[in-house]
Amino acid sequence: MRSGRTALAVALLGVALGGCGASGTGSGGGDEPGPAQIVEMWTSCAEAAPQAGAILSVPKTGAPTPAGVDPRIGRVDPAFTPVAAVLCGREIRPGPGGGRDQVATERRATQLAPLLAALRLPDQESDRGVACSLEMLVPPWLALLDDQGRWLRPYLPTDACGKPRAEVRKALAELSTTLVDSRVVGQVEGPAAEAAGCAQRWTDLVWVETSNGRPGPPAPATSPAAGPLRLCVYQVPPAERGGGKPAGDFVYGGPLPAERQAGVLRALANRRAVADCATPASRFAVLRPLDGGAGPDRYVELDGCRRFLIAASTGGGQVGQGDDTLAALLGPV
């Protein structure tokens, strides 16, 4: 077991810019919520909230997702006396053999006075004169337990912007918790991808750009200058091929040898007409600056239509036509 407040501001109350919300964080229309539904016996986060914190994405495994328990969120009934809080979430941790895993966690806290005081506060009135920030605060999956093992999901009072009140955020961030359970739910990055300096999954932007009718003019007669490049190659699962945004899984990669890089840049500078083709690639390569700096990313279909895309860091891109020679240069390093 571990206790403490390790990265609670992140693990327990994240900031999501992509519009991922959580139920019960505010009353929305300003109506006072009713009492929370009391569930007879707590079991575990794995059963009650299997998807808690799943804003962190991992590759699909095809396994069915357990439904969990979804009691009504509301105010804490005065007759219900909480003795512990349970927080269900997910964290990214180093894998035992390298790489990074997504881990579902269950944490428990027993010093609840500041949190309970914050949960009893009323919602603040909406004020059109208040400047509200655009980010969405995503609170943790939180349950309160009493000494009989019963539990409920408490309502989090909101501020004038409809977000959890500052007092609630402070109380959550300062909770001293003990880790009571954790389980690996997916691999975010495998050891091989980590060693190569590549992401575990990547999107085939050649297909995205060409299938959406946005290809730019043919590639220039001279490929953009480049420092040392990193090669990352991805395999697209059959179910993803031809979709709107096909994602591939890491296969191999690493720093591209200088002699190969020279040949690759020459191949990317050709002026061949782009083939009239609609065959999705099963493999594609991504070439990025080795030092992680700015510069165009280069995408190459290793089969299928064998097109390539030179994507400028400022947006837009140029599509060209590759061939077997280019694909061979992008073999395992």
N, C-alpha and C positions, 0 to 999 in steps of 0.2 A: 504494500500500500504506500501511497505517497500523499502528502498533504501540502498545502500552500496555495499561492495565488498565481501560479505560473501562467503568464500570458493571458490572464483572464479577460483583460480588456479586448483581446482578439478572439479567444476561444469562446467566450461567453456572450459577447455583444459585438458582432461584426458589422462592418459597413458594406453594403451591397450597392453598387452603382448600376447593376444590370436589371433592377426591378424585381428581385426575388424577395417576396414578403413572407410574413408569418402570421397565422391567424391569431386573433386575440390580442394584438399589440395595441389596439386603440378602438374606441367606440365608433369612430368614423363620423356618423351623423350626429354625435353629441348625446345620444340616449344613454342613460346610466345603465350599465349591464346588470343582469340579474345575478343571483347566487351561482357559484360554480357547482357543477355536478360532482358528487362525492362517489368515488369508486371504492368498492369494498376492500380489496387487498392488493397492495403493490407487489409486483413480481420483479421486473427488471426493465431497463431501457430497451433491451433487445426485443422484449415482447410488447411493451407499451408504446415505444417510439422508435421503431427500427430505422426510420428514415430521418431522424432528427439530425440536423446539421448537414444534410445531403446537398446543400448548395455547392459543396466541394464535389467536383465531378471526377469519376473514374471510368475506365473502359467498361462497356456493358459486358456482363457475364452470361446473360441469358437465364439466370436463376430467377424464379418468381420472387416478387417482393412481398414480404409479410405485411398484413394490413395494419397491425398495431391496434391501439385503443385510442379513441378520439372523444373523450368526455367534453361536455360543454364548459367552456372557459367563463369564469365570472368572478364576482367578489367573494372573498372568504367569509363564510358564515361565522358569526361570533361564537356559535356553539362548537365550531371546529377549531381545535387547538393544535397548531402545527408544532412538531418537535424536530423536524428535519426537512431540508430541501434537497431535491434530486435534480441534477442538471444533466441532460442527455445531449451529446454532441459528437462532433468528429474532429480529428486532428490529423495532421500529416507528420509522420515520424520516419526516421531512417529504418529501412528494412534490415532484418538480421543478416542477410547476405549482400547488402548494398542496395542502392536504389532507395525509393521512398514508398511507404504504404499509407493508405488511408485507414485510420483506426477509429472505430466507434467507441465512445467512452461513457462511463457512468460515474459521476462525481456526487458526493454527498456533503452537506454542510449542516451543522447543528447550532451554530451561533447565529440566530435569525433576527434578533431584535431590530437592527437597522432596516433589514429587508421588509419585515412585517410592518414596520412604521411607514415605510415608503408605499407599500401596497395598499395601505388604508387611505392614502391621500386621494382627494377628488381629481377628476380631470380638470385641467385648466381651460378656461373659455377660449375659443378660437378668436384670433385678433387679426383682421386683415391688414393692420398696420405693422405687424411683425414680419420681418424679413426671414423667410424660412429657407434653409439650404435644401438642395435637390437630392442629396443622398438619402437612401433608405436604411434606417437602422434595423437590423434583424436581431431580435433578442434571442436568448437561448430557449431551448425546450425545458420548461421549468415545471416541477410538481412539488407540492407540499404534502408531507405525511404527518399523520397524528400517531399517538402512542398505541393505537389499535391496528396500525398498518394500513388504514384507509388513506386515500390520497385524492387530490384535486388539482386542476390547472388554474392558477390564479390569474386574474385580469391585471394587466400592467397599466396604471393610470398614465394618461397622456398629457403632453404639454400643448401650448397654443398652436403648434404645428402638426399635431396629431401623432407625434413620436413619443416613446416612453419618456416620462419625466426625468429630469436630471437626477433627482433623488433616487429614482429606481435604478438608473444606469450606474450611479455611484455605489449603491448598495450591492448590486450584482457584481461589479468589478472588485469590490473589497471582500466578498465572501471568502472565507477560508475553507477550502474543500479538501476532501480525501477521495482519491481515486479508488473506487471499489470494484470496477470491472472495465476491461477493454478487450476488443476483438478486432482483428484485421478484416476489413470488408472489401478491400480492393487494392490493387497496386497502381500507384500514381506514376511511378517511374521505376523501370526495372534496372538491375545492376548494369546490364550491357549498355542501355541508353545513358545512364549516368556516367559510365566510364568514357563513352564516346562524346559526351557533352551535348547530347541531343535530347529533345523532349520525347516522351514515350509515345505520344500521339500527335499527329499534325494533319492539317486539311490540304487536300489536293486543290490548290488554287488555280492550276491550269484548267481543270474541269469546271470549277466555279465560274471563272471569268468567261470561258468560251461558251458554256451552256447558258449563261445569262446574257449573251449577246454583247459583251463589253470588251472584246479584245481590242487592243490598240493597234497601231500600224505595225508592219513587220519589224523584226529586230534590226537595229542599225548595222551598217557594214563593219563597224568595229564595236566589239562588246565593251561595256563600261569597264574602266580600270578597276582592278581589285587587288587588295592585299591578300594574305593567306586566307583560304576558305575552309570551312568545315562542311563535310558531306554527311547528310543524314538521309537514309533510305527507308521508305515505309511501304508496308503491304496493306492494300485495301481489302477488307473482308468482302466476300461476294455480296452480302446483303447491303453493303454501303455503296457499291459501284453503281454509277449512274444516278445517284441521289442528288439532292440540291447542294449538299455540302459534305462530300465523302471524306471520311477520316481514315487515315492509315495507322497501323501499329509499327513501331520501330523494328527494323530488321538488322541493319548494320550501319556503321558510320565511323567518323573520326576525322582528324585533319586530312585534307586532300593533299597528296604528295605534289610537290612543285611541278614535276615533269608532267603529271596528269593534268594539273590545273591549267597549264599553258595550252594543252590540247583541247580541254573543255572550253576555254574562253574563245579559242579559234572557231570551234564548232558552233558556239552560240552567236558568232558574228556572221553566220552565213545569211544569204538573201533568198533562200529557197521559198517558194510559195507554200503557204500552209495548206496541208492536205484537207480535202473535204471529207471529214471523218467524224463518226459519232460513237466510236468504240471506247468505253471507259478503260482507263489503265488499271491494272492490278497492282502495279508498283510505280512509285514515283520518287524522285530524289529532290532534296532541298539543299541548296548551297547558300551558306550565310557567312558573314565575316567571322573569322576564327576568334578574334578578340571581342566579339559581341558588339562592335561599334556600328555606326550607321553605314548604310550602303545598300544597294539593291539586293533583294533576295532573288535567287534563281531557282525556278521549279522546272523539272524535266520529267516527262512521262517516259518510263523505261520500257513500256510496251503499249499496246493499243495504238493510238494515233501518233505517238512519239513527238508530240509538240513540246515546246518549252515556253516559259513565261519569265520575263525579266521585270520584276515588280519593284518600282522605285519606292524609296522610303517615304517620299512625299505623297504617294498615292498614284494610281494609274499603273499601266504596264504595257509591255510590248510582247506580242506573241510571235514565235518563230517555229520553224519545222526542224526537228531533230532527225536522227537516223540511228542505225545499229552501231556505228562507230562511236557516237556520243554516248549511247547507253553502255557500251563496253568500257569506256573511260570512267564510268561511274559505278563500276563493280566494287566488290568488297576491298577495303583499304587494309 
